[in-house]
Amino acid sequence: MPKGNQNPKNIAKKIANSRMLYLFQKAHEVFPKNKYLSNRYIYFARRYAQRTKIKIPFEWKKRICPKCKMFLYPGMNYRIRIHSQKGKGSHLSLTCFECDKTTRYFIKLKRKKK
């Protein structure tokens, strides 16, 4: 009986995860020179995640526009704003220049202990 890590599905997930992370890094490096190639890398990385049913890490997931699925490179094709609201908490708003989609990531408030 094979061990848990020797399962073919687990091996496929490990390979897909390493390839996915490599493609995200290459997309980040290539973007200033070639936007099309960078977006193609993102497409393949998302396909690896979908086919093997693995999650994209949050630090890379927030770098993909949820509407147009393009790679977001800071200062070139998206804008970051920090909004603070008293009592309600703060949030980051990311605006994609390709499709004008605004995505908000809320920041939790730290409650003071009594």
PDB file as gemmi writes it, atoms N, CA and C in Angstrom:
CRYST1    1.000    1.000    1.000  90.00  90.00  90.00 P 1                      
ATOM      1  N   MET A   1       0.846  -1.179   0.000  1.00  0.00           N  
ATOM      2  CA  MET A   1       0.000   0.000   0.000  1.00  0.00           C  
ATOM      3  C   MET A   1       0.896   1.249   0.000  1.00  0.00           C  
ATOM      4  N   PRO A   2       0.720   2.162  -0.957  1.00  0.00           N  
ATOM      5  CA  PRO A   2       1.574   3.350  -1.014  1.00  0.00           C  
ATOM      6  C   PRO A   2       1.251   4.333   0.107  1.00  0.00           C  
ATOM      7  N   LYS A   3       2.244   5.122   0.439  1.00  0.00           N  
ATOM      8  CA  LYS A   3       2.064   6.139   1.467  1.00  0.00           C  
ATOM      9  C   LYS A   3       1.234   7.293   0.910  1.00  0.00           C  
ATOM     10  N   GLY A   4       0.794   8.193   1.780  1.00  0.00           N  
ATOM     11  CA  GLY A   4      -0.053   9.314   1.386  1.00  0.00           C  
ATOM     12  C   GLY A   4       0.614  10.252   0.394  1.00  0.00           C  
ATOM     13  N   ASN A   5       1.923  10.460   0.538  1.00  0.00           N  
ATOM     14  CA  ASN A   5       2.614  11.385  -0.351  1.00  0.00           C  
ATOM     15  C   ASN A   5       2.917  10.758  -1.706  1.00  0.00           C  
ATOM     16  N   GLN A   6       2.832   9.437  -1.833  1.00  0.00           N  
ATOM     17  CA  GLN A   6       3.146   8.765  -3.077  1.00  0.00           C  
ATOM     18  C   GLN A   6       1.941   8.631  -4.007  1.00  0.00           C  
ATOM     19  N   ASN A   7       0.797   9.146  -3.577  1.00  0.00           N  
ATOM     20  CA  ASN A   7      -0.406   9.112  -4.385  1.00  0.00           C  
ATOM     21  C   ASN A   7      -0.174   9.937  -5.665  1.00  0.00           C  
ATOM     22  N   PRO A   8      -0.533   9.420  -6.844  1.00  0.00           N  
ATOM     23  CA  PRO A   8      -0.304  10.170  -8.085  1.00  0.00           C  
ATOM     24  C   PRO A   8      -0.958  11.555  -8.102  1.00  0.00           C  
ATOM     25  N   LYS A   9      -2.110  11.701  -7.447  1.00  0.00           N  
ATOM     26  CA  LYS A   9      -2.757  13.013  -7.404  1.00  0.00           C  
ATOM     27  C   LYS A   9      -1.943  13.999  -6.585  1.00  0.00           C  
ATOM     28  N   ASN A  10      -1.359  13.526  -5.467  1.00  0.00           N  
ATOM     29  CA  ASN A  10      -0.534  14.415  -4.644  1.00  0.00           C  
ATOM     30  C   ASN A  10       0.724  14.832  -5.385  1.00  0.00           C  
ATOM     31  N   ILE A  11       1.317  13.922  -6.127  1.00  0.00           N  
ATOM     32  CA  ILE A  11       2.506  14.247  -6.915  1.00  0.00           C  
ATOM     33  C   ILE A  11       2.152  15.277  -7.980  1.00  0.00           C  
ATOM     34  N   ALA A  12       1.013  15.089  -8.650  1.00  0.00           N  
ATOM     35  CA  ALA A  12       0.567  16.033  -9.680  1.00  0.00           C  
ATOM     36  C   ALA A  12       0.316  17.415  -9.076  1.00  0.00           C  
ATOM     37  N   LYS A  13      -0.248  17.464  -7.874  1.00  0.00           N  
ATOM     38  CA  LYS A  13      -0.513  18.744  -7.217  1.00  0.00           C  
ATOM     39  C   LYS A  13       0.783  19.465  -6.864  1.00  0.00           C  
ATOM     40  N   LYS A  14       1.790  18.721  -6.388  1.00  0.00           N  
ATOM     41  CA  LYS A  14       3.073  19.332  -6.053  1.00  0.00           C  
ATOM     42  C   LYS A  14       3.746  19.904  -7.291  1.00  0.00           C  
ATOM     43  N   ILE A  15       3.723  19.143  -8.374  1.00  0.00           N  
ATOM     44  CA  ILE A  15       4.328  19.609  -9.628  1.00  0.00           C  
ATOM     45  C   ILE A  15       3.590  20.839 -10.145  1.00  0.00           C  
ATOM     46  N   ALA A  16       2.263  20.794 -10.133  1.00  0.00           N  
ATOM     47  CA  ALA A  16       1.468  21.924 -10.614  1.00  0.00           C  
ATOM     48  C   ALA A  16       1.698  23.166  -9.758  1.00  0.00           C  
ATOM     49  N   ASN A  17       1.826  22.983  -8.448  1.00  0.00           N  
ATOM     50  CA  ASN A  17       2.062  24.113  -7.553  1.00  0.00           C  
ATOM     51  C   ASN A  17       3.409  24.761  -7.838  1.00  0.00           C  
ATOM     52  N   SER A  18       4.454  23.961  -8.024  1.00  0.00           N  
ATOM     53  CA  SER A  18       5.772  24.535  -8.299  1.00  0.00           C  
ATOM     54  C   SER A  18       5.785  25.234  -9.659  1.00  0.00           C  
ATOM     55  N   ARG A  19       5.129  24.653 -10.654  1.00  0.00           N  
ATOM     56  CA  ARG A  19       5.063  25.294 -11.979  1.00  0.00           C  
ATOM     57  C   ARG A  19       4.261  26.577 -11.926  1.00  0.00           C  
ATOM     58  N   MET A  20       3.172  26.559 -11.162  1.00  0.00           N  
ATOM     59  CA  MET A  20       2.327  27.739 -11.041  1.00  0.00           C  
ATOM     60  C   MET A  20       3.104  28.896 -10.414  1.00  0.00           C  
ATOM     61  N   LEU A  21       3.826  28.623  -9.331  1.00  0.00           N  
ATOM     62  CA  LEU A  21       4.605  29.679  -8.679  1.00  0.00           C  
ATOM     63  C   LEU A  21       5.709  30.196  -9.593  1.00  0.00           C  
ATOM     64  N   TYR A  22       6.331  29.297 -10.358  1.00  0.00           N  
ATOM     65  CA  TYR A  22       7.360  29.705 -11.305  1.00  0.00           C  
ATOM     66  C   TYR A  22       6.765  30.624 -12.379  1.00  0.00           C  
ATOM     67  N   LEU A  23       5.581  30.287 -12.880  1.00  0.00           N  
ATOM     68  CA  LEU A  23       4.947  31.112 -13.905  1.00  0.00           C  
ATOM     69  C   LEU A  23       4.567  32.489 -13.371  1.00  0.00           C  
ATOM     70  N   PHE A  24       4.126  32.566 -12.121  1.00  0.00           N  
ATOM     71  CA  PHE A  24       3.821  33.868 -11.529  1.00  0.00           C  
ATOM     72  C   PHE A  24       5.073  34.727 -11.419  1.00  0.00           C  
ATOM     73  N   GLN A  25       6.195  34.129 -11.012  1.00  0.00           N  
ATOM     74  CA  GLN A  25       7.442  34.881 -10.906  1.00  0.00           C  
ATOM     75  C   GLN A  25       7.913  35.362 -12.275  1.00  0.00           C  
ATOM     76  N   LYS A  26       7.815  34.499 -13.281  1.00  0.00           N  
ATOM     77  CA  LYS A  26       8.214  34.891 -14.635  1.00  0.00           C  
ATOM     78  C   LYS A  26       7.304  35.987 -15.179  1.00  0.00           C  
ATOM     79  N   ALA A  27       6.009  35.910 -14.883  1.00  0.00           N  
ATOM     80  CA  ALA A  27       5.076  36.939 -15.340  1.00  0.00           C  
ATOM     81  C   ALA A  27       5.445  38.293 -14.741  1.00  0.00           C  
ATOM     82  N   HIS A  28       5.845  38.292 -13.480  1.00  0.00           N  
ATOM     83  CA  HIS A  28       6.243  39.540 -12.828  1.00  0.00           C  
ATOM     84  C   HIS A  28       7.518  40.107 -13.464  1.00  0.00           C  
ATOM     85  N   GLU A  29       8.470  39.251 -13.817  1.00  0.00           N  
ATOM     86  CA  GLU A  29       9.725  39.701 -14.418  1.00  0.00           C  
ATOM     87  C   GLU A  29       9.518  40.214 -15.841  1.00  0.00           C  
ATOM     88  N   VAL A  30       8.667  39.556 -16.603  1.00  0.00           N  
ATOM     89  CA  VAL A  30       8.517  39.830 -18.031  1.00  0.00           C  
ATOM     90  C   VAL A  30       7.568  40.990 -18.320  1.00  0.00           C  
ATOM     91  N   PHE A  31       6.678  41.323 -17.405  1.00  0.00           N  
ATOM     92  CA  PHE A  31       5.618  42.284 -17.682  1.00  0.00           C  
ATOM     93  C   PHE A  31       6.102  43.623 -18.254  1.00  0.00           C  
ATOM     94  N   PRO A  32       7.140  44.265 -17.708  1.00  0.00           N  
ATOM     95  CA  PRO A  32       7.537  45.562 -18.285  1.00  0.00           C  
ATOM     96  C   PRO A  32       7.970  45.468 -19.752  1.00  0.00           C  
ATOM     97  N   LYS A  33       8.461  44.306 -20.170  1.00  0.00           N  
ATOM     98  CA  LYS A  33       8.929  44.146 -21.548  1.00  0.00           C  
ATOM     99  C   LYS A  33       7.827  43.654 -22.482  1.00  0.00           C  
ATOM    100  N   ASN A  34       7.002  42.716 -22.002  1.00  0.00           N  
ATOM    101  CA  ASN A  34       6.040  42.064 -22.874  1.00  0.00           C  
ATOM    102  C   ASN A  34       4.769  41.726 -22.089  1.00  0.00           C  
ATOM    103  N   LYS A  35       3.740  42.561 -22.225  1.00  0.00           N  
ATOM    104  CA  LYS A  35       2.490  42.353 -21.489  1.00  0.00           C  
ATOM    105  C   LYS A  35       1.781  41.080 -21.938  1.00  0.00           C  
ATOM    106  N   TYR A  36       1.782  40.828 -23.245  1.00  0.00           N  
ATOM    107  CA  TYR A  36       1.064  39.666 -23.768  1.00  0.00           C  
ATOM    108  C   TYR A  36       1.632  38.370 -23.188  1.00  0.00           C  
ATOM    109  N   LEU A  37       2.956  38.234 -23.172  1.00  0.00           N  
ATOM    110  CA  LEU A  37       3.591  37.024 -22.649  1.00  0.00           C  
ATOM    111  C   LEU A  37       3.304  36.860 -21.160  1.00  0.00           C  
ATOM    112  N   SER A  38       3.320  37.956 -20.430  1.00  0.00           N  
ATOM    113  CA  SER A  38       3.029  37.919 -19.001  1.00  0.00           C  
ATOM    114  C   SER A  38       1.597  37.430 -18.745  1.00  0.00           C  
ATOM    115  N   ASN A  39       0.648  37.948 -19.505  1.00  0.00           N  
ATOM    116  CA  ASN A  39      -0.744  37.519 -19.348  1.00  0.00           C  
ATOM    117  C   ASN A  39      -0.932  36.070 -19.765  1.00  0.00           C  
ATOM    118  N   ARG A  40      -0.143  35.608 -20.711  1.00  0.00           N  
ATOM    119  CA  ARG A  40      -0.192  34.207 -21.124  1.00  0.00           C  
ATOM    120  C   ARG A  40       0.306  33.294 -19.997  1.00  0.00           C  
ATOM    121  N   TYR A  41       1.380  33.718 -19.319  1.00  0.00           N  
ATOM    122  CA  TYR A  41       1.886  32.961 -18.165  1.00  0.00           C  
ATOM    123  C   TYR A  41       0.812  32.853 -17.082  1.00  0.00           C  
ATOM    124  N   ILE A  42       0.093  33.946 -16.840  1.00  0.00           N  
ATOM    125  CA  ILE A  42      -0.964  33.947 -15.836  1.00  0.00           C  
ATOM    126  C   ILE A  42      -2.083  32.991 -16.239  1.00  0.00           C  
ATOM    127  N   TYR A  43      -2.409  32.979 -17.521  1.00  0.00           N  
ATOM    128  CA  TYR A  43      -3.437  32.071 -18.010  1.00  0.00           C  
ATOM    129  C   TYR A  43      -3.060  30.619 -17.723  1.00  0.00           C  
ATOM    130  N   PHE A  44      -1.807  30.258 -18.020  1.00  0.00           N  
ATOM    131  CA  PHE A  44      -1.367  28.881 -17.787  1.00  0.00           C  
ATOM    132  C   PHE A  44      -1.298  28.555 -16.296  1.00  0.00           C  
ATOM    133  N   ALA A  45      -0.879  29.502 -15.479  1.00  0.00           N  
ATOM    134  CA  ALA A  45      -0.822  29.273 -14.032  1.00  0.00           C  
ATOM    135  C   ALA A  45      -2.228  29.033 -13.477  1.00  0.00           C  
ATOM    136  N   ARG A  46      -3.206  29.803 -13.932  1.00  0.00           N  
ATOM    137  CA  ARG A  46      -4.584  29.598 -13.495  1.00  0.00           C  
ATOM    138  C   ARG A  46      -5.105  28.247 -13.953  1.00  0.00           C  
ATOM    139  N   ARG A  47      -4.735  27.817 -15.148  1.00  0.00           N  
ATOM    140  CA  ARG A  47      -5.158  26.516 -15.653  1.00  0.00           C  
ATOM    141  C   ARG A  47      -4.584  25.380 -14.805  1.00  0.00           C  
ATOM    142  N   TYR A  48      -3.308  25.504 -14.390  1.00  0.00           N  
ATOM    143  CA  TYR A  48      -2.713  24.497 -13.501  1.00  0.00           C  
ATOM    144  C   TYR A  48      -3.524  24.403 -12.213  1.00  0.00           C  
ATOM    145  N   ALA A  49      -3.884  25.559 -11.654  1.00  0.00           N  
ATOM    146  CA  ALA A  49      -4.639  25.566 -10.401  1.00  0.00           C  
ATOM    147  C   ALA A  49      -6.035  24.957 -10.585  1.00  0.00           C  
ATOM    148  N   GLN A  50      -6.676  25.257 -11.690  1.00  0.00           N  
ATOM    149  CA  GLN A  50      -8.026  24.739 -11.928  1.00  0.00           C  
ATOM    150  C   GLN A  50      -8.021  23.232 -12.147  1.00  0.00           C  
ATOM    151  N   ARG A  51      -7.087  22.752 -12.928  1.00  0.00           N  
ATOM    152  CA  ARG A  51      -7.087  21.335 -13.277  1.00  0.00           C  
ATOM    153  C   ARG A  51      -6.705  20.431 -12.114  1.00  0.00           C  
ATOM    154  N   THR A  52      -5.825  20.925 -11.246  1.00  0.00           N  
ATOM    155  CA  THR A  52      -5.405  20.095 -10.110  1.00  0.00           C  
ATOM    156  C   THR A  52      -6.143  20.457  -8.824  1.00  0.00           C  
ATOM    157  N   LYS A  53      -7.056  21.430  -8.903  1.00  0.00           N  
ATOM    158  CA  LYS A  53      -7.870  21.865  -7.762  1.00  0.00           C  
ATOM    159  C   LYS A  53      -7.013  22.320  -6.581  1.00  0.00           C  
ATOM    160  N   ILE A  54      -6.047  23.183  -6.866  1.00  0.00           N  
ATOM    161  CA  ILE A  54      -5.238  23.792  -5.810  1.00  0.00           C  
ATOM    162  C   ILE A  54      -5.537  25.287  -5.778  1.00  0.00           C  
ATOM    163  N   LYS A  55      -5.322  25.885  -4.627  1.00  0.00           N  
ATOM    164  CA  LYS A  55      -5.590  27.310  -4.473  1.00  0.00           C  
ATOM    165  C   LYS A  55      -4.382  28.128  -4.902  1.00  0.00           C  
ATOM    166  N   ILE A  56      -4.667  29.266  -5.505  1.00  0.00           N  
ATOM    167  CA  ILE A  56      -3.616  30.220  -5.835  1.00  0.00           C  
ATOM    168  C   ILE A  56      -3.304  30.983  -4.553  1.00  0.00           C  
ATOM    169  N   PRO A  57      -2.016  31.122  -4.183  1.00  0.00           N  
ATOM    170  CA  PRO A  57      -1.686  31.860  -2.958  1.00  0.00           C  
ATOM    171  C   PRO A  57      -2.217  33.297  -3.012  1.00  0.00           C  
ATOM    172  N   PHE A  58      -2.619  33.817  -1.865  1.00  0.00           N  
ATOM    173  CA  PHE A  58      -3.267  35.129  -1.797  1.00  0.00           C  
ATOM    174  C   PHE A  58      -2.382  36.232  -2.360  1.00  0.00           C  
ATOM    175  N   GLU A  59      -1.085  36.168  -2.100  1.00  0.00           N  
ATOM    176  CA  GLU A  59      -0.216  37.247  -2.585  1.00  0.00           C  
ATOM    177  C   GLU A  59      -0.159  37.305  -4.110  1.00  0.00           C  
ATOM    178  N   TRP A  60      -0.419  36.192  -4.768  1.00  0.00           N  
ATOM    179  CA  TRP A  60      -0.475  36.188  -6.234  1.00  0.00           C  
ATOM    180  C   TRP A  60      -1.899  36.362  -6.730  1.00  0.00           C  
ATOM    181  N   LYS A  61      -2.872  35.887  -5.966  1.00  0.00           N  
ATOM    182  CA  LYS A  61      -4.264  35.980  -6.399  1.00  0.00           C  
ATOM    183  C   LYS A  61      -4.716  37.433  -6.493  1.00  0.00           C  
ATOM    184  N   LYS A  62      -4.237  38.268  -5.581  1.00  0.00           N  
ATOM    185  CA  LYS A  62      -4.623  39.677  -5.630  1.00  0.00           C  
ATOM    186  C   LYS A  62      -3.922  40.425  -6.763  1.00  0.00           C  
ATOM    187  N   ARG A  63      -3.002  39.761  -7.466  1.00  0.00           N  
ATOM    188  CA  ARG A  63      -2.322  40.366  -8.605  1.00  0.00           C  
ATOM    189  C   ARG A  63      -2.977  39.998  -9.934  1.00  0.00           C  
ATOM    190  N   ILE A  64      -4.159  39.363  -9.878  1.00  0.00           N  
ATOM    191  CA  ILE A  64      -4.925  39.038 -11.074  1.00  0.00           C  
ATOM    192  C   ILE A  64      -6.254  39.788 -10.986  1.00  0.00           C  
ATOM    193  N   CYS A  65      -6.611  40.481 -12.043  1.00  0.00           N  
ATOM    194  CA  CYS A  65      -7.885  41.190 -12.065  1.00  0.00           C  
ATOM    195  C   CYS A  65      -9.020  40.166 -12.083  1.00  0.00           C  
ATOM    196  N   PRO A  66     -10.008  40.301 -11.183  1.00  0.00           N  
ATOM    197  CA  PRO A  66     -11.093  39.317 -11.146  1.00  0.00           C  
ATOM    198  C   PRO A  66     -12.033  39.398 -12.347  1.00  0.00           C  
ATOM    199  N   LYS A  67     -12.029  40.512 -13.076  1.00  0.00           N  
ATOM    200  CA  LYS A  67     -12.936  40.659 -14.208  1.00  0.00           C  
ATOM    201  C   LYS A  67     -12.276  40.250 -15.528  1.00  0.00           C  
ATOM    202  N   CYS A  68     -11.134  40.863 -15.843  1.00  0.00           N  
ATOM    203  CA  CYS A  68     -10.508  40.596 -17.149  1.00  0.00           C  
ATOM    204  C   CYS A  68      -9.394  39.555 -17.076  1.00  0.00           C  
ATOM    205  N   LYS A  69      -9.039  39.096 -15.887  1.00  0.00           N  
ATOM    206  CA  LYS A  69      -8.038  38.043 -15.661  1.00  0.00           C  
ATOM    207  C   LYS A  69      -6.645  38.428 -16.149  1.00  0.00           C  
ATOM    208  N   MET A  70      -6.345  39.717 -16.189  1.00  0.00           N  
ATOM    209  CA  MET A  70      -5.031  40.184 -16.610  1.00  0.00           C  
ATOM    210  C   MET A  70      -4.120  40.285 -15.385  1.00  0.00           C  
ATOM    211  N   PHE A  71      -2.808  40.196 -15.626  1.00  0.00           N  
ATOM    212  CA  PHE A  71      -1.826  40.343 -14.557  1.00  0.00           C  
ATOM    213  C   PHE A  71      -1.739  41.809 -14.178  1.00  0.00           C  
ATOM    214  N   LEU A  72      -1.769  42.096 -12.895  1.00  0.00           N  
ATOM    215  CA  LEU A  72      -1.707  43.476 -12.412  1.00  0.00           C  
ATOM    216  C   LEU A  72      -0.303  43.787 -11.936  1.00  0.00           C  
ATOM    217  N   TYR A  73       0.303  44.779 -12.566  1.00  0.00           N  
ATOM    218  CA  TYR A  73       1.661  45.199 -12.224  1.00  0.00           C  
ATOM    219  C   TYR A  73       1.560  46.594 -11.624  1.00  0.00           C  
ATOM    220  N   PRO A  74       2.063  46.788 -10.401  1.00  0.00           N  
ATOM    221  CA  PRO A  74       1.845  48.063  -9.713  1.00  0.00           C  
ATOM    222  C   PRO A  74       2.418  49.256 -10.475  1.00  0.00           C  
ATOM    223  N   GLY A  75       1.587  50.279 -10.600  1.00  0.00           N  
ATOM    224  CA  GLY A  75       2.016  51.515 -11.236  1.00  0.00           C  
ATOM    225  C   GLY A  75       1.883  51.520 -12.745  1.00  0.00           C  
ATOM    226  N   MET A  76       1.740  50.363 -13.370  1.00  0.00           N  
ATOM    227  CA  MET A  76       1.652  50.316 -14.827  1.00  0.00           C  
ATOM    228  C   MET A  76       0.231  50.064 -15.323  1.00  0.00           C  
ATOM    229  N   ASN A  77      -0.464  49.119 -14.729  1.00  0.00           N  
ATOM    230  CA  ASN A  77      -1.818  48.867 -15.199  1.00  0.00           C  
ATOM    231  C   ASN A  77      -2.835  48.731 -14.065  1.00  0.00           C  
ATOM    232  N   TYR A  78      -2.458  49.122 -12.862  1.00  0.00           N  
ATOM    233  CA  TYR A  78      -3.457  49.234 -11.793  1.00  0.00           C  
ATOM    234  C   TYR A  78      -3.013  50.232 -10.748  1.00  0.00           C  
ATOM    235  N   ARG A  79      -4.001  50.735 -10.011  1.00  0.00           N  
ATOM    236  CA  ARG A  79      -3.767  51.766  -9.011  1.00  0.00           C  
ATOM    237  C   ARG A  79      -4.180  51.225  -7.651  1.00  0.00           C  
ATOM    238  N   ILE A  80      -3.404  51.551  -6.615  1.00  0.00           N  
ATOM    239  CA  ILE A  80      -3.705  51.134  -5.239  1.00  0.00           C  
ATOM    240  C   ILE A  80      -4.026  52.379  -4.422  1.00  0.00           C  
ATOM    241  N   ARG A  81      -5.132  52.326  -3.716  1.00  0.00           N  
ATOM    242  CA  ARG A  81      -5.500  53.406  -2.807  1.00  0.00           C  
ATOM    243  C   ARG A  81      -5.846  52.800  -1.452  1.00  0.00           C  
ATOM    244  N   ILE A  82      -5.499  53.523  -0.389  1.00  0.00           N  
ATOM    245  CA  ILE A  82      -5.845  53.108   0.964  1.00  0.00           C  
ATOM    246  C   ILE A  82      -6.935  54.044   1.461  1.00  0.00           C  
ATOM    247  N   HIS A  83      -8.052  53.460   1.879  1.00  0.00           N  
ATOM    248  CA  HIS A  83      -9.171  54.237   2.393  1.00  0.00           C  
ATOM    249  C   HIS A  83      -9.370  53.870   3.852  1.00  0.00           C  
ATOM    250  N   SER A  84      -9.514  54.898   4.685  1.00  0.00           N  
ATOM    251  CA  SER A  84      -9.775  54.615   6.100  1.00  0.00           C  
ATOM    252  C   SER A  84     -11.100  55.254   6.490  1.00  0.00           C  
ATOM    253  N   GLN A  85     -11.876  54.492   7.229  1.00  0.00           N  
ATOM    254  CA  GLN A  85     -13.161  54.978   7.696  1.00  0.00           C  
ATOM    255  C   GLN A  85     -13.220  54.756   9.190  1.00  0.00           C  
ATOM    256  N   LYS A  86     -13.522  55.804   9.904  1.00  0.00           N  
ATOM    257  CA  LYS A  86     -13.545  55.714  11.353  1.00  0.00           C  
ATOM    258  C   LYS A  86     -14.669  54.795  11.813  1.00  0.00           C  
ATOM    259  N   GLY A  87     -14.325  53.836  12.635  1.00  0.00           N  
ATOM    260  CA  GLY A  87     -15.312  52.924  13.184  1.00  0.00           C  
ATOM    261  C   GLY A  87     -15.578  51.708  12.314  1.00  0.00           C  
ATOM    262  N   LYS A  88     -15.519  51.867  11.009  1.00  0.00           N  
ATOM    263  CA  LYS A  88     -15.808  50.758  10.106  1.00  0.00           C  
ATOM    264  C   LYS A  88     -14.561  49.986   9.706  1.00  0.00           C  
ATOM    265  N   GLY A  89     -13.415  50.597   9.809  1.00  0.00           N  
ATOM    266  CA  GLY A  89     -12.187  49.942   9.393  1.00  0.00           C  
ATOM    267  C   GLY A  89     -11.684  50.503   8.073  1.00  0.00           C  
ATOM    268  N   SER A  90     -10.604  49.968   7.608  1.00  0.00           N  
ATOM    269  CA  SER A  90      -9.978  50.468   6.404  1.00  0.00           C  
ATOM    270  C   SER A  90     -10.013  49.415   5.313  1.00  0.00           C  
ATOM    271  N   HIS A  91      -9.751  49.859   4.090  1.00  0.00           N  
ATOM    272  CA  HIS A  91      -9.634  48.891   3.001  1.00  0.00           C  
ATOM    273  C   HIS A  91      -8.699  49.418   1.921  1.00  0.00           C  
ATOM    274  N   LEU A  92      -8.122  48.485   1.186  1.00  0.00           N  
ATOM    275  CA  LEU A  92      -7.323  48.803   0.007  1.00  0.00           C  
ATOM    276  C   LEU A  92      -8.244  48.700  -1.190  1.00  0.00           C  
ATOM    277  N   SER A  93      -8.133  49.639  -2.103  1.00  0.00           N  
ATOM    278  CA  SER A  93      -8.894  49.503  -3.337  1.00  0.00           C  
ATOM    279  C   SER A  93      -7.912  49.448  -4.495  1.00  0.00           C  
ATOM    280  N   LEU A  94      -8.027  48.412  -5.298  1.00  0.00           N  
ATOM    281  CA  LEU A  94      -7.191  48.214  -6.470  1.00  0.00           C  
ATOM    282  C   LEU A  94      -8.052  48.451  -7.700  1.00  0.00           C  
ATOM    283  N   THR A  95      -7.624  49.349  -8.581  1.00  0.00           N  
ATOM    284  CA  THR A  95      -8.376  49.656  -9.782  1.00  0.00           C  
ATOM    285  C   THR A  95      -7.566  49.239 -10.994  1.00  0.00           C  
ATOM    286  N   CYS A  96      -8.124  48.338 -11.787  1.00  0.00           N  
ATOM    287  CA  CYS A  96      -7.487  47.866 -13.010  1.00  0.00           C  
ATOM    288  C   CYS A  96      -7.715  48.905 -14.106  1.00  0.00           C  
ATOM    289  N   PHE A  97      -6.652  49.269 -14.843  1.00  0.00           N  
ATOM    290  CA  PHE A  97      -6.787  50.245 -15.919  1.00  0.00           C  
ATOM    291  C   PHE A  97      -7.332  49.612 -17.201  1.00  0.00           C  
ATOM    292  N   GLU A  98      -7.265  48.297 -17.325  1.00  0.00           N  
ATOM    293  CA  GLU A  98      -7.738  47.630 -18.535  1.00  0.00           C  
ATOM    294  C   GLU A  98      -9.268  47.608 -18.586  1.00  0.00           C  
ATOM    295  N   CYS A  99      -9.918  47.265 -17.457  1.00  0.00           N  
ATOM    296  CA  CYS A  99     -11.380  47.100 -17.459  1.00  0.00           C  
ATOM    297  C   CYS A  99     -12.083  48.019 -16.458  1.00  0.00           C  
ATOM    298  N   ASP A 100     -11.341  48.841 -15.715  1.00  0.00           N  
ATOM    299  CA  ASP A 100     -11.882  49.761 -14.705  1.00  0.00           C  
ATOM    300  C   ASP A 100     -12.609  49.066 -13.565  1.00  0.00           C  
ATOM    301  N   LYS A 101     -12.248  47.834 -13.265  1.00  0.00           N  
ATOM    302  CA  LYS A 101     -12.824  47.097 -12.138  1.00  0.00           C  
ATOM    303  C   LYS A 101     -12.101  47.515 -10.863  1.00  0.00           C  
ATOM    304  N   THR A 102     -12.861  47.823  -9.825  1.00  0.00           N  
ATOM    305  CA  THR A 102     -12.292  48.166  -8.521  1.00  0.00           C  
ATOM    306  C   THR A 102     -12.532  47.007  -7.570  1.00  0.00           C  
ATOM    307  N   THR A 103     -11.454  46.518  -6.974  1.00  0.00           N  
ATOM    308  CA  THR A 103     -11.515  45.420  -6.020  1.00  0.00           C  
ATOM    309  C   THR A 103     -11.099  45.946  -4.659  1.00  0.00           C  
ATOM    310  N   ARG A 104     -11.845  45.578  -3.643  1.00  0.00           N  
ATOM    311  CA  ARG A 104     -11.541  46.057  -2.293  1.00  0.00           C  
ATOM    312  C   ARG A 104     -11.105  44.904  -1.403  1.00  0.00           C  
ATOM    313  N   TYR A 105     -10.029  45.134  -0.649  1.00  0.00           N  
ATOM    314  CA  TYR A 105      -9.550  44.184   0.343  1.00  0.00           C  
ATOM    315  C   TYR A 105      -9.639  44.879   1.690  1.00  0.00           C  
ATOM    316  N   PHE A 106     -10.507  44.365   2.557  1.00  0.00           N  
ATOM    317  CA  PHE A 106     -10.742  45.006   3.840  1.00  0.00           C  
ATOM    318  C   PHE A 106      -9.670  44.620   4.852  1.00  0.00           C  
ATOM    319  N   ILE A 107      -9.322  45.588   5.691  1.00  0.00           N  
ATOM    320  CA  ILE A 107      -8.320  45.415   6.728  1.00  0.00           C  
ATOM    321  C   ILE A 107      -9.051  45.359   8.053  1.00  0.00           C  
ATOM    322  N   LYS A 108      -8.817  44.300   8.798  1.00  0.00           N  
ATOM    323  CA  LYS A 108      -9.533  44.133  10.073  1.00  0.00           C  
ATOM    324  C   LYS A 108      -8.980  45.079  11.113  1.00  0.00           C  
ATOM    325  N   LEU A 109      -9.894  45.588  11.937  1.00  0.00           N  
ATOM    326  CA  LEU A 109      -9.506  46.446  13.054  1.00  0.00           C  
ATOM    327  C   LEU A 109      -9.031  45.601  14.210  1.00  0.00           C  
ATOM    328  N   LYS A 110      -8.026  46.082  14.907  1.00  0.00           N  
ATOM    329  CA  LYS A 110      -7.585  45.412  16.128  1.00  0.00           C  
ATOM    330  C   LYS A 110      -8.363  46.016  17.294  1.00  0.00           C  
ATOM    331  N   ARG A 111      -9.043  45.187  17.999  1.00  0.00           N  
ATOM    332  CA  ARG A 111      -9.831  45.632  19.143  1.00  0.00           C  
ATOM    333  C   ARG A 111      -8.941  45.711  20.381  1.00  0.00           C  
ATOM    334  N   LYS A 112      -9.130  46.781  21.145  1.00  0.00           N  
ATOM    335  CA  LYS A 112      -8.374  46.922  22.391  1.00  0.00           C  
ATOM    336  C   LYS A 112      -9.015  46.058  23.465  1.00  0.00           C  
ATOM    337  N   LYS A 113      -8.164  45.354  24.206  1.00  0.00           N  
ATOM    338  CA  LYS A 113      -8.679  44.541  25.300  1.00  0.00           C  
ATOM    339  C   LYS A 113      -8.894  45.401  26.519  1.00  0.00           C  
ATOM    340  N   LYS A 114      -9.976  45.114  27.238  1.00  0.00           N  
ATOM    341  CA  LYS A 114     -10.313  45.909  28.438  1.00  0.00           C  
ATOM    342  C   LYS A 114      -9.567  45.418  29.634  1.00  0.00           C  
TER     343      LYS A 114                                                      
END                                                                             
